[in-house]
Amino acid sequence: MHGKSVGFASQNSRFRNAKAQLSFFDKIIFTKQKKNLISDNTI
């Protein structure tokens, strides 16, 4: 039982890290799209 909970905790932290990286990439993509939209509108 104890080993299971430890494995779950490490899995959870890994999942949280993946989520943080995903949101980070989302921000980069979002800002890129925003810049593209603004440049498209000015043309």
Backbone as JSON, one array per atom type, in Angstrom:
{
  "sequence": "MHGKSVGFASQNSRFRNAKAQLSFFDKIIFTKQKKNLISDNTI",
  "N": [[0.84, -1.21, 0.0], [1.91, 1.25, 0.85], [4.03, 1.63, -0.95], [2.57, 1.9, -3.26], [1.23, 4.37, -2.91], [3.39, 6.1, -2.91], [4.35, 5.78, -5.51], [2.17, 6.83, -6.84], [2.29, 9.46, -6.02], [4.7, 10.37, -7.18], [3.99, 10.04, -9.83], [1.95, 11.89, -9.99], [3.3, 14.33, -9.6], [4.85, 14.32, -11.87], [2.89, 14.5, -13.77], [1.93, 17.02, -13.19], [4.11, 18.58, -13.86], [4.17, 18.13, -16.61], [1.8, 19.34, -17.31], [2.38, 21.99, -16.67], [4.41, 22.5, -18.51], [2.92, 22.23, -20.83], [1.09, 24.37, -20.66], [2.92, 26.4, -20.81], [3.92, 26.12, -23.42], [1.53, 26.59, -24.71], [1.18, 29.28, -24.16], [3.28, 30.43, -25.62], [2.58, 29.7, -28.25], [0.13, 30.97, -28.38], [0.81, 33.7, -28.13], [2.31, 33.97, -30.43], [0.35, 33.52, -32.4], [-1.26, 35.69, -31.83], [0.4, 37.85, -32.53], [0.61, 37.32, -35.25], [-2.03, 37.7, -36.01], [-2.35, 40.43, -35.48], [-0.48, 41.56, -37.24], [-1.59, 40.71, -39.62], [-3.93, 42.16, -39.64], [-3.03, 44.77, -39.92], [-2.06, 44.84, -42.45]],
  "CA": [[0.0, 0.0, 0.0], [2.75, 2.44, 0.95], [4.75, 1.78, -2.22], [1.61, 2.38, -4.26], [0.99, 5.8, -2.71], [4.61, 6.8, -3.32], [4.33, 5.78, -6.98], [1.12, 7.74, -7.27], [2.76, 10.83, -5.77], [5.68, 10.72, -8.22], [3.24, 10.15, -11.08], [1.19, 13.13, -9.91], [4.22, 15.46, -9.82], [5.24, 14.28, -13.29], [1.73, 14.99, -14.51], [1.86, 18.47, -12.96], [5.19, 19.16, -14.67], [3.74, 18.08, -18.01], [0.76, 20.37, -17.47], [3.05, 23.29, -16.65], [5.09, 22.66, -19.8], [1.89, 22.41, -21.85], [0.58, 25.75, -20.58], [4.02, 27.25, -21.27], [3.9, 26.07, -24.89], [0.29, 27.24, -25.13], [1.42, 30.73, -24.1], [4.15, 30.79, -26.75], [1.78, 29.58, -29.47], [-0.91, 32.0, -28.33], [1.41, 35.01, -28.43], [2.68, 33.95, -31.86], [-0.88, 33.7, -33.16], [-1.7, 37.07, -31.6], [1.25, 38.71, -33.37], [0.22, 37.08, -36.64], [-3.34, 38.34, -36.21], [-2.16, 41.88, -35.5], [0.21, 41.91, -38.5], [-2.55, 40.49, -40.7], [-4.91, 43.25, -39.62], [-2.41, 46.02, -40.36], [-1.83, 44.79, -43.91]],
  "C": [[0.88, 1.26, 0.0], [3.49, 2.69, -0.36], [3.83, 2.33, -3.3], [1.42, 3.89, -4.14], [2.21, 6.62, -3.16], [4.66, 6.89, -4.84], [3.31, 6.76, -7.5], [1.58, 9.19, -7.11], [3.76, 11.26, -6.85], [4.99, 10.88, -9.57], [2.52, 11.49, -11.12], [2.09, 14.32, -10.19], [4.65, 15.51, -11.28], [4.11, 14.85, -14.14], [1.63, 16.51, -14.38], [2.92, 19.16, -13.8], [4.79, 19.21, -16.13], [2.7, 19.16, -18.27], [1.39, 21.75, -17.52], [3.75, 23.54, -17.98], [4.07, 22.92, -20.9], [1.4, 23.85, -21.85], [1.65, 26.72, -21.07], [4.05, 27.3, -22.79], [2.66, 26.76, -25.42], [0.48, 28.75, -25.16], [2.24, 31.18, -25.3], [3.34, 30.77, -28.04], [0.75, 30.69, -29.52], [-0.35, 33.37, -28.69], [1.82, 35.08, -29.89], [1.45, 34.2, -32.72], [-1.37, 35.14, -33.03], [-0.9, 38.02, -32.49], [0.86, 38.56, -34.83], [-1.1, 37.77, -36.95], [-3.17, 39.85, -36.34], [-1.5, 42.3, -36.82], [-0.73, 41.72, -39.68], [-3.53, 41.65, -40.79], [-4.31, 44.55, -40.16], [-2.22, 46.03, -41.87], [-3.12, 45.14, -44.65]]
}
